Each structure stands twice: as C-alpha cells, then as structure tokens.
C-alpha cells in the first residue's frame, strides 16, 4: 500500500492515480489470498495462534522492561 501511495504521489495526474489504484488492488487481493490460505490450512489455529500470542507476549515484555527499568537512565 505504501508503494501505491508513492506511485500516486510521484506520477502526476490520472496515470499516477490509475497506477496507484492497480497496485493497491493487487496488494489487497494478494493479502486476502494469503489470509484465506492460512485460514484453510490452519483450521485448528496450530500455526497462527502461537505466532500471534508469542509476539504479543514478547512485545509486552519488551515494553514493560524498557518502561520500568530505571537503571537505563543516565
């Protein structure tokens, strides 16, 4: 989507808008296809759930450690 925005900003007028629209639609369709594929393959959430939960826990640990550790301050 960022590429579509840059193309739309760089190419002036209607050609830029058309190119940005095509890139955005293709990106959206590819994302939807990957999500559908993952949903059909991973019906019992054996692949996606550990990834999502693990990343949430890891992010929470990193945020808490950085915010609460006063020894890092000068």
Secondary structure, 3 states (H helix, E strand, C coil): CHHHHHHHHHCCHHHHHHHHHHHHHHHHHHHHHHHHHHHHHCCCCCCHHHHHHHHHHHHHHHHHHHHHCHHHCC
